């Protein structure tokens, strides 16, 4: 008997995240520790008993759909940003979003599990997930099996070098005001996101251009200089 070639998958939850658009999301989980998100479990999975025992683990595997790119065609060869966008690698040798099946996988630090107004939530710390991401499955991260100390990292053997981020006087005042109102450490979040240099490879050699990144309900305006990134000001979007 031949194996089936098509499967029907069910969304078990939706992500609520500080990342409101693709631009700015770190290329790997855990790099921006201040990035918070939560999974809202959907019926019939929105029961606390489906999560019994999960809080004993520090991290979880989250399988999800790249919903913002799933209508775009997959590509056999990808230009990884890690290689400056100049070298092509096979799609299965990368973590690119343009895949035959738009499935993503992230290991994420587990926060609180709680119920609120009849809804069940799983808090995620250091997430790299776009707001509205459909979740397919959740599994516990098991250190003795999932951690491989002598594994080889191919063209990405270690984390990228980060760049210095400075805040203008205006941006600094605006961040302090926002933090006092919402109790969110928005300044640290901005710094951790921008220092990863979220620009596409073709723009990383061009300085002086103003960029915008949406985090929570803010549009962060910033500029790249030869030796550092400058946060210019922040704008309320909602």
Steps between C-alpha positions, in 0.01 A plus 500: 500500500636841403536772762252789489629816334257750654397557861243711678642687800307683770602829659520443875578858595577853387796716598460847651840666459685830524602452134227653283681457167769273354765773488688504827436144614834342603619222274520254790310461830661603827707784355258767623431395858268794564264391220188357657211317344230256599314216337123503539375143473193457279199269556491209561862522624447799732501286815754516778511121518665492154795678665534293817871450569623752243597758763767257626699576183693822443469506120261374235509423129236694307402385152321768302402631158684780319160650424632832368695329219298185434346638179844570354679239292765281660856528374752223443793735573508768771737789570547479880544843665779342704704473179435861403237409243774418249515120523216262419431190708243225457171581672533193723840626619337820628222611732344726237125558503456422128466122530296230320297474821498828698574337835724660761658360815628699798627404843376767742530564873174421678337762721175475692208280406174658603128534439333838456135571419450140394803501268820299548837664432863386486750779555812497279828679582745592224259399225562562129137468392286744303174615655217276377722198427302173489647233729489135394655326799686547828753255642730519805869564440695211657862602568665155502354415159460839330834658595797381293817675627728384216256579218635691198341831400581507129509857367362626835738361764434780749279802556552809287689794646257765622532874445480786749161669536467859625185696578441864414389722787147503357485121462637452851229723649230329295616153612503602865149643467372185327656276764338698781159461336515135393765338726677361195876532468464636150850647493666162554269338245586763239872468569500120473300506174697773324846377606436183295487722186162389361563663163501272193846424369476736204451796736766415757772686312290816471509743790291810568160358401221531757315180584190411699420190705167428668523366855184469707303818420807704403681585178871525580684742271874437474801561280814299424836674532837344405584402859166496680120515475309805622145490633348828380149502652200278558148546368174363638320287240174428683 
